[in-house]
Amino acid sequence: MARKPNYDYEKRRKEQDRKARKDAKRADRQQRRDESQPEEEANGEGAQAPAPTTPDEAEPRSVPPAV
């Protein structure tokens, strides 16, 4: 009886290649973002104030006096 081919190895190899391509693409995109970010900050586009994280910081409310 003939031996079955090792499809597990081939499938794992294909998945590793796919992951390597995705990681390379992700690193390339991140590098391009990092390069373009200082240009935006120099133009003043990236120098916006961060959004408040809690509702208390968003709108200061007046507290009614205690009776």
FIZAKOL-83241 format. One record per atom (N, C-alpha, C): atom name; residue in three letters; residue number from 1; x, y, z. Coordinates in steps of 0.02 Angstrom, whole numbers, always signed. Example, Ala and Ser with C-alpha at 12.3 -4.5 7.8 and 13.67 -1.06 7.14 Angstrom:
<N ala 1 <+660 -284 +390>>
<CA ala 1 <+615 -225 +390>>
<C ala 1 <+660 -165 +390>>
<N ser 2 <+642 -112 +354>>
<CA ser 2 <+684 -53 +357>>
<C ser 2 <+645 +2 +394>>
This chain:
<N met 1 <+42 -59 +0>>
<CA met 1 <+0 +0 +0>>
<C met 1 <+44 +62 +0>>
<N ala 2 <+27 +110 -41>>
<CA ala 2 <+66 +171 -47>>
<C ala 2 <+55 +216 +14>>
<N arg 3 <+107 +252 +30>>
<CA arg 3 <+104 +297 +86>>
<C arg 3 <+65 +360 +68>>
<N lys 4 <+26 +387 +114>>
<CA lys 4 <-12 +448 +100>>
<C lys 4 <+36 +508 +102>>
<N pro 5 <+26 +556 +57>>
<CA pro 5 <+69 +615 +59>>
<C pro 5 <+56 +655 +123>>
<N asn 6 <+107 +691 +144>>
<CA asn 6 <+102 +730 +205>>
<C asn 6 <+71 +798 +190>>
<N tyr 7 <+5 +799 +186>>
<CA tyr 7 <-30 +862 +172>>
<C tyr 7 <-26 +910 +230>>
<N asp 8 <-18 +883 +291>>
<CA asp 8 <-13 +927 +349>>
<C asp 8 <+47 +973 +342>>
<N tyr 9 <+103 +946 +320>>
<CA tyr 9 <+163 +987 +310>>
<C tyr 9 <+150 +1040 +258>>
<N glu 10 <+121 +1021 +202>>
<CA glu 10 <+109 +1069 +148>>
<C glu 10 <+61 +1124 +171>>
<N lys 11 <+9 +1104 +207>>
<CA lys 11 <-39 +1153 +230>>
<C lys 11 <-7 +1200 +281>>
<N arg 12 <+32 +1172 +327>>
<CA arg 12 <+66 +1214 +377>>
<C arg 12 <+115 +1262 +343>>
<N arg 13 <+151 +1237 +293>>
<CA arg 13 <+199 +1279 +257>>
<C arg 13 <+163 +1337 +221>>
<N lys 14 <+105 +1321 +192>>
<CA lys 14 <+66 +1372 +157>>
<C lys 14 <+42 +1425 +206>>
<N glu 15 <+19 +1403 +265>>
<CA glu 15 <-4 +1450 +316>>
<C glu 15 <+53 +1494 +341>>
<N gln 16 <+113 +1464 +349>>
<CA gln 16 <+171 +1503 +371>>
<C gln 16 <+190 +1555 +319>>
<N asp 17 <+187 +1536 +256>>
<CA asp 17 <+202 +1584 +202>>
<C asp 17 <+152 +1641 +202>>
<N arg 18 <+88 +1624 +210>>
<CA arg 18 <+35 +1674 +211>>
<C arg 18 <+45 +1722 +270>>
<N lys 19 <+62 +1695 +328>>
<CA lys 19 <+73 +1736 +387>>
<C lys 19 <+134 +1782 +377>>
<N ala 20 <+187 +1756 +347>>
<CA ala 20 <+246 +1797 +334>>
<C ala 20 <+230 +1854 +287>>
<N arg 21 <+189 +1841 +235>>
<CA arg 21 <+170 +1894 +188>>
<C arg 21 <+128 +1947 +224>>
<N lys 22 <+81 +1925 +266>>
<CA lys 22 <+39 +1972 +302>>
<C lys 22 <+80 +2015 +350>>
<N asp 23 <+127 +1984 +385>>
<CA asp 23 <+170 +2021 +432>>
<C asp 23 <+213 +2072 +395>>
<N ala 24 <+239 +2053 +337>>
<CA ala 24 <+280 +2099 +298>>
<C ala 24 <+237 +2157 +274>>
<N lys 25 <+177 +2143 +251>>
<CA lys 25 <+132 +2196 +227>>
<C lys 25 <+113 +2243 +285>>
<N arg 26 <+99 +2214 +343>>
<CA arg 26 <+81 +2254 +401>>
<C arg 26 <+139 +2299 +422>>
<N ala 27 <+200 +2272 +422>>
<CA ala 27 <+259 +2311 +440>>
<C ala 27 <+270 +2368 +390>>
<N asp 28 <+259 +2354 +326>>
<CA asp 28 <+267 +2405 +274>>
<C asp 28 <+217 +2461 +284>>
<N arg 29 <+154 +2443 +298>>
<CA arg 29 <+102 +2494 +309>>
<C arg 29 <+119 +2536 +370>>
<N gln 30 <+142 +2503 +425>>
<CA gln 30 <+160 +2540 +485>>
<C gln 30 <+218 +2587 +473>>
<N gln 31 <+266 +2565 +434>>
<CA gln 31 <+323 +2607 +418>>
<C gln 31 <+301 +2668 +378>>
<N arg 32 <+256 +2658 +330>>
<CA arg 32 <+232 +2715 +291>>
<C arg 32 <+193 +2763 +334>>
<N arg 33 <+153 +2737 +382>>
<CA arg 33 <+116 +2780 +428>>
<C arg 33 <+164 +2821 +470>>
<N asp 34 <+216 +2788 +496>>
<CA asp 34 <+264 +2823 +538>>
<C asp 34 <+301 +2877 +500>>
<N glu 35 <+315 +2865 +436>>
<CA glu 35 <+349 +2915 +396>>
<C glu 35 <+304 +2974 +380>>
<N ser 36 <+240 +2962 +368>>
<CA ser 36 <+195 +3016 +350>>
<C ser 36 <+172 +3056 +411>>
<N gln 37 <+174 +3027 +470>>
<CA gln 37 <+150 +3060 +530>>
<C gln 37 <+189 +3123 +547>>
<N pro 38 <+256 +3124 +545>>
<CA pro 38 <+292 +3186 +562>>
<C pro 38 <+275 +3242 +513>>
<N glu 39 <+262 +3227 +451>>
<CA glu 39 <+243 +3279 +403>>
<C glu 39 <+178 +3311 +422>>
<N glu 40 <+130 +3272 +444>>
<CA glu 40 <+65 +3299 +465>>
<C glu 40 <+72 +3343 +526>>
<N glu 41 <+115 +3322 +573>>
<CA glu 41 <+124 +3362 +633>>
<C glu 41 <+157 +3429 +616>>
<N ala 42 <+202 +3430 +568>>
<CA ala 42 <+235 +3491 +547>>
<C ala 42 <+185 +3539 +514>>
<N asn 43 <+136 +3511 +479>>
<CA asn 43 <+85 +3552 +447>>
<C asn 43 <+31 +3575 +495>>
<N gly 44 <+30 +3547 +555>>
<CA gly 44 <-20 +3566 +604>>
<C gly 44 <-82 +3522 +601>>
<N glu 45 <-85 +3475 +555>>
<CA glu 45 <-144 +3433 +551>>
<C glu 45 <-146 +3381 +606>>
<N gly 46 <-90 +3357 +628>>
<CA gly 46 <-87 +3305 +679>>
<C gly 46 <-84 +3333 +749>>
<N ala 47 <-85 +3398 +758>>
<CA ala 47 <-78 +3429 +824>>
<C ala 47 <-145 +3444 +856>>
<N gln 48 <-193 +3400 +850>>
<CA gln 48 <-258 +3411 +880>>
<C gln 48 <-256 +3387 +952>>
<N ala 49 <-297 +3418 +994>>
<CA ala 49 <-302 +3397 +1064>>
<C ala 49 <-337 +3330 +1067>>
<N pro 50 <-315 +3286 +1112>>
<CA pro 50 <-348 +3221 +1118>>
<C pro 50 <-419 +3229 +1144>>
<N ala 51 <-462 +3186 +1124>>
<CA ala 51 <-532 +3187 +1146>>
<C ala 51 <-535 +3168 +1220>>
<N pro 52 <-580 +3199 +1258>>
<CA pro 52 <-586 +3180 +1328>>
<C pro 52 <-609 +3107 +1335>>
<N thr 53 <-584 +3076 +1388>>
<CA thr 53 <-599 +3005 +1396>>
<C thr 53 <-660 +2992 +1439>>
<N thr 54 <-677 +3038 +1483>>
<CA thr 54 <-735 +3027 +1526>>
<C thr 54 <-785 +3083 +1514>>
<N pro 55 <-849 +3070 +1527>>
<CA pro 55 <-899 +3122 +1517>>
<C pro 55 <-887 +3183 +1562>>
<N asp 56 <-856 +3175 +1620>>
<CA asp 56 <-843 +3231 +1664>>
<C asp 56 <-795 +3281 +1632>>
<N glu 57 <-748 +3255 +1593>>
<CA glu 57 <-700 +3300 +1561>>
<C glu 57 <-731 +3334 +1500>>
<N ala 58 <-782 +3303 +1470>>
<CA ala 58 <-812 +3330 +1410>>
<C ala 58 <-852 +3394 +1425>>
<N glu 59 <-893 +3393 +1476>>
<CA glu 59 <-935 +3450 +1493>>
<C glu 59 <-932 +3463 +1568>>
<N pro 60 <-903 +3518 +1587>>
<CA pro 60 <-904 +3534 +1658>>
<C pro 60 <-975 +3554 +1678>>
<N arg 61 <-1002 +3522 +1728>>
<CA arg 61 <-1070 +3538 +1750>>
<C arg 61 <-1067 +3578 +1815>>
<N ser 62 <-1116 +3620 +1822>>
<CA ser 62 <-1120 +3656 +1886>>
<C ser 62 <-1160 +3613 +1934>>
<N val 63 <-1136 +3608 +1994>>
<CA val 63 <-1169 +3568 +2045>>
<C val 63 <-1216 +3613 +2085>>
<N pro 64 <-1279 +3593 +2091>>
<CA pro 64 <-1324 +3637 +2131>>
<C pro 64 <-1303 +3637 +2204>>
<N pro 65 <-1311 +3693 +2237>>
<CA pro 65 <-1290 +3698 +2308>>
<C pro 65 <-1330 +3650 +2352>>
<N ala 66 <-1298 +3624 +2402>>
<CA ala 66 <-1332 +3579 +2449>>
<C ala 66 <-1379 +3619 +2493>>
<N val 67 <-1435 +3590 +2508>>
<CA val 67 <-1486 +3626 +2548>>
<C val 67 <-1482 +3605 +2619>>
